Every structure is written in C-alpha cells, then in structure tokens.
Amino acid sequence: MKRALSGWAMLFAAGLCAAQVPSQPYPVRPIRLVTSNPAGSGSDVVARVIAPKLTELLGQQVVVDNRPGASGLIAAELVARAAPDGYTLWIVTMTQLISTTTYDRFHLAKGYAPLGMIGATPFIIVTGPSLPVKSTAEFIAYAKSKPGFVMYGTAGNGTSGHLCMELLQSMTGVKLVHVPYKGSMMALTEVMGGQMHSTCTAAPTVSLVANQPKVRVLGVTSPKPTALAPGVPTIAEALPGFELMGWYGMLMPPGTPANFVTRWNREITRAVTTAEVRERMLTVGAEPTPSSPAEFGAFLKKETERWSKLLKEAGVKAQ
C-alpha cells in the first residue's frame, strides 16, 4: 500500500509540474503571408508595407508569398488546406470576395478565420474628352439620353470597376456598355486618349489625370470626401446611397484556434496604427481601418450578400 501511494504521489507531482510548464513560445518560425495577386498589385504592396512591422512586433519574419492565378482561387485553396497552426495568413480584397462568390468556391465568409480589416480605398469615376459632361449628374443625364451608347472600360468581368458601374446602372436605370481590358491602367489610358468614354478606377490614380485638361474626375465612391482624392466630390452627392469601397483584410485557415486569431488581430491593429505604417499605406492609396475579427466576419457576410445580388442582376457569371 505504501508503495502504491508513493506511485500515485509521484504521478500527481509529475502532473502538477507539467501543468506549471509554460506553453511553447509562439511564433518559433517564419510566418507566410499569402496574396492572391502578383508583385506590384495593390494587395502585394499593402502586404509588403505591413509585413516588416509585423516581423518587428512578433520577432519572426513574415514572408509575402504571391500565389496569383485562377481569379484568386489558387490562393484560396492553398489557405483553405493549410494547417491551422498560426503560420499562414491570407491578405484578401474585394476582388477575392467577388471571384469566390462568382465561382461559388472558397467563399471568404465561410470557413476561414477572420482576423480583421487592414485598410480601405475608394474609387473614382473618370470620363474622357469624348464625353461632354463635367459632373456625375451630367454623366447620368447624358447616359439616359443615349441608352446603350456610353461605354466604360474595366479590368474585366466581376472586377471592382465593373461592379462600380453596374451599381451606377442599377441605381439610376441608365444603360451603359461594358468593355473589358487586360488591366485597369489600360482602360484609364484609353479614357485619357479619348478612345473610351469612362472608367471607374482606384482613387490614388487621380494624380495621373490631374493635369489632363480634357479628362474629368466626376466623383469618388466613398460616402464622404477623402484625402486620397483631394477636392473630388462624392458620387453620393448626386446619387444618394451610392457607395463602393475597396478594402484589405486578413484571414487564416479554417479551424484556426481562437488564441491565434486574438494574437494576430492585436498585432495587425498595432502595426497599421503606427505612424510609420499609416503614412506608407496612405502613400500607396489605402487608409488604415483596423477592426475586430467579429466585425470583419460580419462585414464579409454583408458584402457577400450585397454583391451576390448585384452579380445576379447584372448576369455576371464565371468564365
């Protein structure tokens, strides 16, 4: 009996010691930050702005991993199948939300662990010298007078620029003609040259047309005026309720434990609210807008519902 009690005492003591041993430090190796776009794209630039600060805060290198292709589905599948061990992050944008919704695969609002919002950027509607309009109201009136005549260029089907103009049509009843290009800059160049009537492009490009006397920046798609497009009125001033914001957020693989989500949300918020990162993000056209995981998760669900409805009305399908 004495030996048995000694044995139980030893086991109890061993368990007590184990309970007092601190958990393994985290992180102990580099973290992968996946992007769905190639180097030089908006999400890639934002990822490379925030990665060094996260590296500094966590004491482990955060490595940007570009996985472009298949309208973002390559990155989506990669992250969906990654181990939920806290070492894989995914920077996502409205483009990935639209593409996964259009293809009905890897929906951002389903399965993935939301970490939080990083930043947001509005768009601007621009017209070229071939249209006799100077404001959003004049553009709408002109398009109504010539249904099926006014063309707008975009970077392709289901892109932010496409949805911007589809939203305008849905809210006003005007009939425009969509002309897809291989990139948004190509569409803007055509507008500036007079070969294309209009386009909806990221607000930071306003600087490219500022000195073009025959090019008009009609309005910005944010609900309020923004420093990213100084002096530009909002589309909502002529069309109440109109709003379209590009955004950057972070997700982790499905099943990621809550402690990793909490930790990363804290570090991301710390990173984007530093003066250094905030200044750099504004320089590349994104205003820091950190949020909680719950807020970002609710945002993704709301945006999915909103754009699913518009995509269906516009007849946008996977190609």
Secondary structure by P-SEA (a helix, b strand, c coil): caaaaaaaaaaaaaaaaaaaccccccccbbbbbbbccccccaaaaaaaaaaaaaaaaacbbbbbbbbccccaaaaaaaaaaccccccbbbbbcaaaaaaaaaacccccccccccccccbbbbbbbbbccccccccaaaaaaaaaaccccbbbbccccccaaaaaaaaaaaaccbbbbbbbcccaaaaaaaaaaccccccccccccccccccccccccccccccccccccccccccccccccbbbbbbccccccccccaaaaaaaaaaaaaaaacaaaaaaaaaacccbbbbcaaaaaaaaaaaaaaaaaaaaaaccccc
